[in-house]
Amino acid sequence: MSQPDSFKNAALKLGVLATAPLVIAAASTAAFGQGAQLPRKIAEVLNFALTLEYLEDEFYRTALASDKLIPSETRATFETIGKHEAAHVEVLKAALGSHAVKKPTFDFTAKGAFGDVFSNYKTFLAVSQALEDTGVRAYKGQAANLKSSDEILTVALQIHSVEARHAAQVRLIRGQPAWIVSNSRGDLPEATQAVYDGEADFMQGGADIKDLGGLSADSLSGAFDEPLSKGKVLAIAKLFIKAA
């Protein structure tokens, strides 16, 4: 079944219930079956993504439920971001079926590094930026592992671009550039440096762009967003996951 056909058939089957997350999940099921028929590599990538989406989803749920944390002028923005993360969780869980990993128990203080994350708006914004920037690089790093499925890769890229929009929006709220400059974490705490390591890479497609067009190093590094390996992303995520 082609990608357009599976999405069309999923929408027709769901009828009035055809919300976007349900359509995507149903189309994924049509392509592979309910979790059991997902290729192992793809299931691993989706569970990796699901762990990150669990993290972001619960982070925003907790923040939005925290009394007087988010001011009225930005609350609607974070409510929308939270809804996006919740939709991502539901899509990935539906695609994985019984093979979906369970949600970990999170520690959003990152073992004390951000002790006031849900009582200090500035700390909340700093953690939000770090999580969103991580998500963008994480999805990019796994794209090649999904190339055996046009449908799943398409869904992952749809989520990736939305995570990039989240990251840009949060960075702008914090008064930062919407893009990452070199491998600088800007004004974020040292605990977030792993999120930005490797962003000062001037080798693109085998070409050294360091002196391209007389542009500054910051301009050139900002023009290309680097992926993060699975291992590096998990090391970052583990800062926020309580040990079993």
HELIX and SHEET records of a PDB file:
HELIX    1   1 GLN A    3  LEU A   14  1                                  12    
HELIX    2   2 GLY A   15  LEU A   17  5                                   3    
HELIX    3   3 ALA A   20  PHE A   32  1                                  13    
HELIX    4   4 ARG A   40  ALA A   65  1                                  26    
HELIX    5   5 SER A   72  LEU A   96  1                                  25    
HELIX    6   6 GLY A   97  HIS A   99  5                                   3    
HELIX    7   7 TYR A  121  GLN A  142  1                                  22    
HELIX    8   8 ALA A  143  LEU A  146  5                                   4    
HELIX    9   9 ASP A  150  ILE A  173  1                                  24    
HELIX   10  10 GLU A  190  THR A  192  5                                   3    
HELIX   11  11 GLN A  193  TYR A  196  1                                   4    
HELIX   12  12 LEU A  212  GLY A  214  5                                   3    
HELIX   13  13 ALA A  217  GLY A  222  1                                   6    
HELIX   14  14 LYS A  230  LYS A  238  1                                   9    
SHEET    1   A 2 MET A 203  GLN A 204  0                                        
SHEET    2   A 2 ALA A 207  ASP A 208 -1                                        
END                                                                             
